Amino acid sequence: MLRIRCPQCNKRLKIDFSLLSRRVVCPACKTKFVPTEREEQVYIPSTPPPPRQRAAPEPEPAEEFEDPEEFEVPEPQAESISWSAAVGVASIACAALSGSFIILPCFWMFALPFAVLGVLLGFVGLILATRFRRNAAWAIVGLVLSICLGAVSFLSVAHVQLELHKAFHQP
């Protein structure tokens, strides 16, 4: 016996293997369809067949299947956050820390390492997203923010170094 579902009313049915590729009728909604082995049923509209010399035999009704333990459809589960998204969010956090260290005058030396860490985490998030076919949006945002703030922090560190050099090496 083969367990299928009606394509119209989604009623659970049980049919014999001999009825594969033959038209059957759902006893609940009277929809006529052709069951296949792979739970994909071909829907045949219930229009009357063209007139013939002799009438075609009536399709055999399928048996109703009521045993829920033998035939259960798993409930869709909410997808948990992927590692690529988590690493992407960590990359965004590193970029935010880098940006805040640029603004704070006494912590400017920490801006560039956090930007570099953000870029590395962004790349790791992209690798994880492509390897496991996940959404790479968080990793891309983290990577772009880290690159931009890394460039700004590099320029600000270079500017501070240049100003210190000018201050201590005046002629």
N, C-alpha and C positions, 0 to 999 in steps of 0.2 A: 504494500500500500504506500501511496505517496501523499504527503501532507502539503497542501497548497492553501492559498487564500484567494478568495474571489477578487478580481481586479476592480469591481464596482463597489461592493459593500464591505469588503475586507473580512468577510466571514471565513472562519477556519473550516476547511473541507478535507476529506480524506477520499482519494480515488485509487482505483486499481492501476497498476502500471500499464495494463493493456489499453487504458483510455488515454495514454499520452498521444499527443498529436491528433486526437479526435475531439470533436466538439462536445462539451458537456454543459449542463445547465445548473446554475446555482439554485438550490432549493429555497433560499431566503429571498433573493431579489429577482430571480428568473433571468439573470443575465447569461447569455451564451458566450462561452470563451473556449479557447484551446489551451489546455495546460501543457507546460513543458517541464523538464527536469530541473532547470534552474529557476526558481521562483519568479520567473518573468512570464506572465501570461499574455498571450496575444488577444486583445479585445476584438470581438466580432460583434458589430452592431446587430441589434435584434430586428433587422428588417426582414420581411418575408423573402424567401428565395424566389428566383424567377420561375415561372410555370414550367413544369417538365411533363414528360409522358407519364411517369409514375411518381408518386410521392416519396420523398426521402424519409428514411426511418427517423423517428423522433429521437433527439439526443438523450442519452442516459443521464438521469440525475445523479449527482455526486452525493456521497454520504456526508452527513454533518459530523464534525469532529469536535467533541466536547471535553476531551481529557487535557486540562491545562498543564499538567505536569510533563506530558510527553512533548508538547509543542508550545514553547514559550518564545516570544520575541523579546530580546533584551531591550530594556529601556535605554534611550540615549542618555549618556552621562555628560554632565557639564565638563568641558575640557579645562584642565588645570593650566595654570600659566606655564609656558614652555621655558626651558633653560635659556633659549636665545633671547626671549623677552626679558627674563630676569637679568641676564648679563647686559642687555641693552639699557635697562633701567639703571644698573650700577654704573655704566658708562656715562649716562646722563648725570648721575649724582657726582661722579668725578669731575665732569665738565662744570657743574654748578659750583663745586668746591674750588676749582681752579679759577673760575670767574670771581668768586668772592675773595680769594686770596690776592687777585690782581688789585682789587679795590682797597683792601686793607694794607696800609703802608708798611707795617712791621712784619707781615707774613708773605711778602711778594716772592720770597725765595721758594715757597711751597707751590706756587701756581704752576710752574712748568712740570714738576714731577706728577702732579695730579692730572694735568692735561695729557701727558704721555700715558699714564695709567688708563685714562678714559679712552684714548685711541686704541690701546691694546685690547681693552675690554670690548670696544666696538667691533674690532676685527674678530675677536673670539665669538661674539654674538652672531656676526655674519656667517662665520664658518658653521656654527651650530645650526643656524636657520637653514642653510643650504644643505647640510648633511641630513637633517631630520625633516626637511621640507616643511618648515614652519614659517610663520610670518616674520619678516626681518625688519619691520618698521621701527621697532624700538632700538634695535642695534644700529640702524642707519642714522636715526636721529641722534643717538649718543655719539656715534662716530663723527658726524658732521659738526656737532657742537664741540666735541673735544678737539677736533682739528682747528676750528675757528678760534676757540679760546686758547688753544696751545700756541697758535700764531701770535695772538694778542699778548699772551704772557711772555713769549719769547721776545717780542718787541719791547715790552715794558721792562723786562730784565736787562735787555741790551741798553735801553735808555738809562736805567738806573746805574748800570755799570759805567756808561759813558759819562754821566754826570759826576759820579764818584771819582772817576779818573781825572776829569777836569778840575774838580775841587782840590784834589791832593797834589796835582802836578802842575800847578800854575807857575809860570815863570816869574 
